[in-house]
Amino acid sequence: MGVFSADTGHEQVVFCQDRTTGLKAIIGVYSTALGPALGGTRFYPYASEEEALHDVLELSRGMAYKNALAGLDLGGGKAVIWGDPVLDKTEALLRAYGRFVQSLNGRYWTACDVGTYVQDMDVVARETRFVTGRSVEHGGAGDSSILTAWGVFQGMRAAAEHRWGSPSLRGRRVGVAGLGKVGKYLVAHLLEDGAEVVATDPSEAAIAWARQTHPQITLVGDVQELITSDIEVYAPCALGGALNDDTVPVLRAQIVAGAANNQLAHPGVEKLLAERGILYAPDYVVNAGGVIQVADEIEGFNFDRAKLRATKIYTTTKQILELADDEGVSPATAADRLAERRMAEVGRLQTIRLPR
Ligand SMILES: NC(=O)c1ccc[n+]([C@@H]2O[C@H](COP(=O)([O-])OP(=O)(O)OC[C@H]3O[C@@H](n4cnc5c(N)ncnc54)[C@H](O)[C@@H]3O)[C@@H](O)[C@H]2O)c1
């Protein structure tokens, strides 16, 4: 895939190589219209350079839209390190990477993603100041899944209000696929609101946690069983691609709102959902609590301020669902339009020249 020939719309794509440490990284800056591009670093053993490039282009574009709708003064970027995080990650490699991040002088801010952890960001930070998502010992905010789950819950409440006239989930049957870091917190919010929770997870530890912590949860064998049971809301909180040609036709829920990234397996799935009358709260809108948290850390982390911003996911989701109805498009398209509008309108303000 060529950045120019495919007209991907990215501002900048940087290939970084350090032969001694074996570092091969690509940093993608999709847009800095709203501010420095923020997005995590994915450390992954891609099958090819082309696959790594494709991923960084998609992910950095996605971050621009996510950050725009989260109301952040940040653009969208992402980086990938091509390698096996278990075998190839060394202090020197991470620090070499940090120097490339520093060379962009704040056009790109990095953070954790698949294959990188807060401790890795502490190492990267020894070479660059443009890194967030740090460990608590280094002024970091800690576990981002707390606010991610809170934001998903807010997005789900907005969808419930749009569909049923009340944001309350009391008495609603909510199916949660994945009781990991986010799913666990989400379940607690749902139970507190009076929802009936049905859940599944292949991990024995997660199931044991559920049995012990929330014995009132109904546990089912797998996702297929979950989505074909009489749930009213489906919350995918595990892997991407949860909404696809196989799952959407049998899904019994009227609302989908969950934490997983990239829930729509391919373009067109949103139409399948609409045809079946299923209301979809776009993933990147409702799962923005995590990026809201790491963005807040840049200012000096304040949990209450970050939580307030994550609570606004409720208003944003409602706005998107209403826009979708008004314009006769899917919520996914409405979300994209709203993000593009903010990038264009607020980004344009840079043209008002300020005296130096
Ligand atoms: N953690 C965050 O702050 C954050 C922020 C934004 C988006 N997300 C997204 O939310 C999703 C969950 O994130 P997490 O941090 O909770 O991850 P996690 O790895 O802690 O949890 C995922 C859980 O899903 C379970 N799982 C795996 N396959 C499954 C299947 N087929 N059916 C049901 N469960 C299955 C795993 O056993 C695990 O318990 C991911 O897609 C992630 O990208 C997370």
The ligand as an ORCA input file, in Angstrom:
! r2SCAN-3c Opt
* xyz 0 1
  N      -8.112     -1.205     28.380
  C      -8.477     -0.072     27.827
  O      -8.337      1.009     28.413
  C      -9.109     -0.066     26.462
  C      -9.365      1.175     25.846
  C     -10.006      1.189     24.591
  C     -10.355     -0.019     23.988
  N     -10.072     -1.209     24.593
  C     -10.458     -2.437     23.905
  O     -11.385     -3.146     24.710
  C     -11.197     -4.560     24.532
  C     -10.940     -5.199     25.892
  O      -9.801     -4.607     26.467
  P      -9.200     -5.110     27.862
  O      -8.178     -4.113     28.240
  O     -10.317     -5.436     28.787
  O      -8.488     -6.448     27.380
  P      -8.169     -7.752     28.263
  O      -7.138     -8.482     27.482
  O      -7.886     -7.384     29.681
  O      -9.542     -8.552     28.270
  C     -10.070     -9.219     27.184
  C     -10.900    -10.388     27.726
  O     -11.576    -10.983     26.631
  C     -11.530    -12.367     26.815
  N     -11.748    -13.032     25.539
  C     -10.863    -13.408     24.593
  N     -11.487    -14.043     23.574
  C     -12.802    -14.046     23.896
  C     -13.953    -14.569     23.256
  N     -13.878    -15.183     22.086
  N     -15.152    -14.398     23.871
  C     -15.254    -13.768     25.057
  N     -14.191    -13.275     25.709
  C     -12.984    -13.412     25.141
  C     -10.159    -12.647     27.420
  O     -10.123    -13.908     28.080
  C     -10.047    -11.470     28.393
  O     -10.566    -11.803     29.659
  C     -10.047     -4.708     23.531
  O     -10.584     -4.813     22.243
  C      -9.300     -3.394     23.673
  O      -8.603     -3.063     22.497
  C      -9.472     -1.257     25.823
*
